């Protein structure tokens, strides 16, 4: 829930995204702030912004969620007798095409577990350059530097 608020900078939108009420998400954020003994957001009636502590915590929160999701996938893999695993990174705007591709893949390879992470802009470039995933669904405006092999976004 922290990640949703950090991404939207809006408690109401984050609550809708998580399927809970706005007071519910506020309660969760307050409890997290108490547990961390740090304010994660500056909030008033008109705006929400991350504090320095919130900005520092965000990448760790994302890593925690991704690690937990990967653990769940591995457990499912062990329980269902899945014979393989691939990881896919996709920009959130490509979800329709990703869904079609993964449905077709699953029909031909039902025992291979697909772990998908949705990323955006710079996070997508970092994921490609760090070789964190087996496959990437990227925007057309990414280009590989022929000298360094690194990807970057065309201007």
C-alpha positions in Angstrom: 0.0 0.0 0.0 2.9 2.3 0.7 4.1 1.7 -2.9 0.7 2.6 -4.3 0.6 5.9 -2.4 4.2 6.6 -3.3 3.4 6.0 -7.0 0.1 7.9 -7.2 0.9 10.5 -4.5 -2.8 10.2 -3.7 -4.4 8.3 -0.9 -7.8 7.9 -2.6 -6.3 6.6 -5.8 -4.0 4.2 -3.9 -7.0 2.9 -1.9 -8.9 2.2 -5.1 -5.9 0.5 -6.6 -5.7 -1.8 -3.5 -9.5 -2.3 -3.1 -9.8 -0.7 0.3 -11.2 2.5 1.7 -9.1 5.7 2.0 -9.3 5.6 5.8 -8.1 2.1 5.6 -5.0 2.9 3.6 -4.3 5.9 5.8 -4.4 3.6 8.8 -1.9 1.2 7.2 0.4 4.1 6.3 0.2 5.5 9.9 1.0 2.0 11.3 4.0 1.6 8.9 5.3 5.1 9.9 5.0 4.1 13.6 6.8 0.8 13.0 9.6 2.6 11.1 9.6 5.6 13.5 9.7 7.9 10.5 7.3 10.0 8.5 7.1 8.7 4.9 4.7 11.3 3.5 4.1 15.0 3.9 0.4 15.5 3.5 -2.1 18.3 3.6 -5.6 18.8 2.1 -4.2 19.4 -1.4 -1.0 17.4 -1.8 0.9 14.3 -0.8 4.7 14.0 -1.3 7.3 11.6 -0.2 9.7 12.7 2.6 13.4 12.0 2.4 12.8 8.9 4.5 9.9 7.8 2.1 12.2 8.2 -0.9 14.9 6.1 0.8 12.4 3.5 1.8 10.6 3.1 -1.6 13.2 1.0 -3.4 13.5 -1.3 -0.4 9.7 -1.7 -0.3 9.6 -2.6 -4.0 12.4 -5.2 -3.5 10.5 -6.7 -0.5 7.3 -7.0 -2.5 9.1 -8.5 -5.5 11.0 -10.9 -3.3 7.8 -12.1 -1.7 6.1 -12.5 -5.0 9.0 -14.6 -6.3 8.9 -16.7 -3.2 5.2 -17.4 -3.8 5.9 -18.3 -7.4 8.6 -20.7 -6.4 6.4 -22.4 -3.8 3.6 -22.7 -6.4 6.2 -24.2 -8.8 7.3 -26.8 -6.3 3.7 -27.7 -5.4 2.3 -28.0 -8.9 5.2 -29.8 -10.5 6.1 -27.0 -12.8 9.2 -27.8 -14.9 10.5 -24.4 -15.8 10.5 -20.7 -14.9 10.9 -17.6 -17.0 10.8 -14.0 -15.8 9.3 -11.2 -17.8 9.4 -7.5 -17.5 6.9 -5.3 -19.2 5.8 -1.7 -19.2 2.4 -1.3 -17.7 1.0 0.3 -20.9 1.8 -3.0 -22.8 -0.5 -5.1 -20.6 -2.9 -6.0 -23.4 -0.3 -7.4 -25.7 1.6 -9.1 -22.9 -1.6 -10.8 -21.8 -2.2 -12.2 -25.4 1.5 -13.3 -25.7 1.5 -15.0 -22.3 -1.9 -16.7 -22.9 -0.5 -18.2 -26.1 2.7 -19.2 -24.4 0.9 -20.9 -21.5 -1.3 -22.9 -23.9 1.8 -24.4 -25.4 3.8 -24.6 -22.2 1.5 -25.1 -19.2 4.2 -26.4 -16.9 6.5 -23.4 -17.2 5.8 -20.8 -14.6 5.9 -17.2 -15.8 6.9 -14.5 -13.3 5.9 -11.1 -14.6 6.8 -7.7 -13.2 5.4 -4.4 -14.6 7.9 -1.6 -14.7 8.0 1.9 -16.1 10.4 4.2 -18.0 13.8 4.3 -16.2 13.1 1.2 -14.2 12.6 -0.7 -17.5 15.9 0.5 -18.8 17.7 -0.5 -15.5 16.0 -3.9 -15.6 17.2 -4.5 -19.2 20.7 -3.3 -18.5 21.0 -5.4 -15.3 19.7 -8.6 -17.1 17.2 -9.2 -14.3 14.6 -10.8 -16.6 14.6 -13.4 -19.3 12.2 -11.4 -21.6 11.3 -7.7 -21.8 8.3 -6.0 -23.4 9.6 -2.5 -24.0 8.5 0.7 -25.6 9.5 1.4 -29.2 11.5 4.4 -28.2 14.3 2.4 -26.5 17.6 2.0 -28.3 20.8 0.1 -27.6 24.0 2.0 -27.6 26.2 0.0 -30.1 29.4 0.8 -28.2 28.3 0.0 -24.6 25.5 -2.4 -25.2 23.4 -0.4 -22.7 19.8 0.6 -23.5 18.6 4.2 -23.2 15.5 6.1 -24.1 15.6 8.1 -27.3 14.9 11.8 -27.0 
